[in-house]
Amino acid sequence: MKVNVARAAWRPIAYVLFAIPMVLLAIDMTFAHKWFPEAETTEVSATQTLEDGSTVDTTILQLTETGKAQRRREVMWGVMLFAAGLAAAGWGLKDLLVPRRVLTLEPSHLTLRVGRRVSQEHRYSWSEVAEVRSGILEDETGRVPVLSLRFIDDSLLPPEPWGAVVGPPWLHLYANEWDHQAHEIAPMIEAHLAPFRGTAVSVAEAQDES
């Protein structure tokens, strides 16, 4: 049976929810000015020509020098907020529609995606995995649930993993943002490892002796 573990949906949902007020603020700051204050103006007398050719004196609002500077800043920040909001919404929707998989369990192998690029994969046959554990890892950021894997050879550990940390001989995968709990995945991996348990232990002991 194939099992996919992906990042939980709460983060992309948060991106989308965060993007909505950014876009609304950008529109209001640039055009509507319903909540964001208008730039500073002053009343200026002007003569208006009517359709019949007559003229009438009136007053119009004109931006002051300070108002012009305010307006330039509003447009600049409005464009930046609008672009950032669209980017956050796009990123969140992409992850909602196509969740980023972290690991995949298949009858013949285990696939990890712990590289900086989404497409970067590390594939291991079950005979290459010696042990699995679930637990809590404490580091400078606090306590975080992890799924820990030990391979039969330290050279199999991925270099500079993303969303994980290497502590030879273990690879600790941060599981706090997964759609499955680490303690739910560990028994599934253990079931795949059971047929290779004797072989993995023998190889590990041989390496220790050497």
Salt bridges, closest charged atoms under 4 A:
GLU38 OE1 - HIS33 NE2 3.92
GLU65 OE2 - LYS68 NZ 3.59
GLU74 OE1 - HIS33 NE2 3.81
GLU74 OE1 - ARG71 NH1 3.20
ASP95 OD1 - LYS94 NZ 2.97
GLU106 OE2 - HIS109 NE2 3.27
GLU121 OE2 - ARG113 NH2 2.68
GLU131 OE2 - ARG133 NE 3.05
GLU131 OE1 - ARG150 NH2 3.11
GLU138 OE1 - ARG143 NH1 3.81
GLU177 OE1 - ARG7 NH1 3.74
GLU177 OE2 - ARG11 NH2 2.25
ASP179 OD1 - HIS180 ND1 2.83
GLU190 OE2 - ARG197 NH2 2.23
